[in-house]
Amino acid sequence: MPPKLTSLADDALIAFDNIADRAAGLVNPSLRLGVTGLSRAGKTVFISSLVHNLLNGGRLPLFEAMRSGRVSRTKLEPQPDDAVPRFQYEEHIRALVRDRVWPDSTRAISQLRLSIDYESASGWGRLLSPGRLSIDIVDYPGEWLLDLPLLAQDYRQFSAATVSLAQEGVRASLSADWLALARAFDPRAEASEAGAAELARAFTAYLKACKSDERSLSTLPPGRFLMPGDLEGSPALTFAPFPGLPEGRAPKGSLLAMMERRYEAYKTHVVKPFFREHFARLDRQIVLIDALQAVNRGSEAVHDLERALGDVMACFRPGTSNFLTAFLTRRIDRVLIAATKADHLHHESHDRLERLTRRLVDRAVERIGMSGADIEVMALASVRATREANVRHDGHDLPVIVGTPMQGEKINGETFDGTRKTAIFPGDLPADPESLFQAVDSRSDDVLLPELNFVRFRPPAIEETGGGLKLSVPHIRLDRALHYLIGDRLA
């Protein structure tokens, strides 16, 4: 059973927000689509490509409403929520198409509204439906989603769980400085602002080391420690877990009492507003993951990705609502877990990437005992940066991918300048993903993960039509993702 994240007062506020949303939806039907991801999985690229392909009539053969010609027009609409920053689509797509650079990662919440004019597939639908659906795309960092389980934990529970995890595997060496510093403090001693700040800096350094490209670990709450924004230096971000806390109530005026108070402030002023104002209002959700990066970094990164997925899915409010309850509560009735960067593999390995993702999801779902939500998995590339080819090697045809490695990328000792294309054999994922989890479960150096030749490629050069118009951004299975996430609402 997923943990209870809200109080009765929170539920009342959420119900009020949903009544307002549903009332507006009677006049203008809408769907709120949450887009998040874990550790540079490509949220900004996904949204930019999705919007660009819808606006420019991209090749979307598996998106039935588009393929059948029932979609007559898609356009951007004014920002619906005045207090939420707009997703800067124009800036991001210009970086992709004109400059051929990847746009900046998501650092805060943003939103974009699309409207789709369509003709219903049924006669009754054409009579009853206005034939227009507004889609509010809500983009937010995956680190914020991983904060939601904190709502069900007090400071002692948070400390115990965080310290226990910090002592496992590679985290033990990464957390050594922070834990040594924390053990040098007496939590019952008088509160010290300088001491709290020193502990918070050491804890944040540990989280950043876990997230680095060399480690690529995923379970890293509290998320705002990694992206503080305008909260940097505030008391709500100046706390840290303590190892071996003494039993009993924290002495008044002690360092422990300060830590407990600031942890609760973090939940009250940072986590709860995000949950109530944004997450609890979502209808559909896509979670992007970089499974290839985890495999590339070893069994511990794979295990941590699975743990993070379990924490993510435990936050969802799964299931469907009837007409009456939908006015009071919202349920995310479709969740898509998508492994990105499928273009870094030959298509022969795409089904293996999907099987790996399914295995990650199944293990995570089993761990949290979740049921009710319609969960789908797939492998996709929001922007296809490579093409496939075959080369002759030692008398055999070798499937390769061809693209332009980013400046500074290295392959076999060669450093690329960001302009020259090259062919790469990316390696193969195992046909049976169970071998990856045997490596995880055994924690043995004798079990080897597959070696993948993983490099970063520049976005592709987009061809132009005769009139100088840029063609739509190429992708892999973006149409399948669209059909799953919104296709039924255009039926």
PyMOL commands that set and color helices and strands:
alter all, ss='L'
color gray80, all
select helices_A, chain A and resi 8-27+43-55+64-67+89-97+123-128+142-145+148-152+155-166+171-174+176-183+193-211+223-225+229-231+235-237+255-277+279-281+291-297+299-313+325-327+342-344+347-368+434-442+478-490
alter helices_A, ss='H'
color red, helices_A
select strands_A, chain A and resi 30-37+71-77+110-118+132-139+284-289+334-339+374-379+387-393+396-403+410-411+414-415+422-424
alter strands_A, ss='S'
color yellow, strands_A
deselect
rebuild
show_as cartoon
